Amino acid sequence: MASVAKQLSEREIEEEYNINARTLQGWRTRKKGPPYRKVAGTLVRYDRAEFEAWLQSSPQFLGETPLRSRKTG
């Protein structure tokens, strides 16, 4: 059984990988982003292992959209 901790929300993707939620939404709309699942009909979740594998195999997507930079301090 899959662990709940391995499922990432858009916000968690933003925080951990510095990819804006709007970018993820756009990729889903264009059917070109990482694999995802809908939970309870509306909540979007990404499997961490699948997401990381997609990142490794699809660097061109990260180059064509600006990544959101997190400001510190």
N, C-alpha and C positions, 0 to 999 in steps of 0.2 A: 504494500500500500504506500502511496506517495505521501511524503511528509508535508504538512502545511507550511513549514518553514521554508521549503524549497519553492513555494509559489510566491512570486513577486508582484506587487501592484505597480501601477504607473509611477506613483510617488516614490516607491522604493527604487525603481529603475532610475529615476531622476537623481536621487540621493547617492546611489552607489555607483552609477555608470555615467552620470552627468549628461543624460539624454533627456531632453525636454519632453514632457507628457504630450504636448501638441505635436511634436515630431512623431511619437509613437502612434498617435491618433491618425495622423496623415498617412503613415505607412500602412496602417490597417485599412484605411479607406481605399488606398491604391493597391492593396493586396501585395505589398512588396516587403513588408517588415518581418520581424521574428514571429515564430509561431506563438499563438496565445489561445487561451480558453476563456469562455464566459462562464462565470459561476453565478448561480441564482438568477440566470437570465440577463443580468446587466453588468455585473462586476467583471472586469477584465483582469486576468492573471497570466503571468508568464512563468513557465517552469525555468528555474535558474540554470540547470544544465543545458536545456534546449536554447535558452537565450544566449548563454556564453558560447555555445557551439555556433550559433548563427553569427555572433560578433566575429568569431575567428574566420568564418567562411565568407563574410560579406563586408569587408572593410570599405568598399566603394560607397555604401550607404552612409557611412559616417563622414565621408569626405564631401558629400554633396549637400549636407544640411548642417547648419551651424549648431554646435553643442552649447548648451547653456552653461555658463561658467558660474561656479558658486563663489560668492564673495565671502571672505573670512575676515574676522576682526573688525 
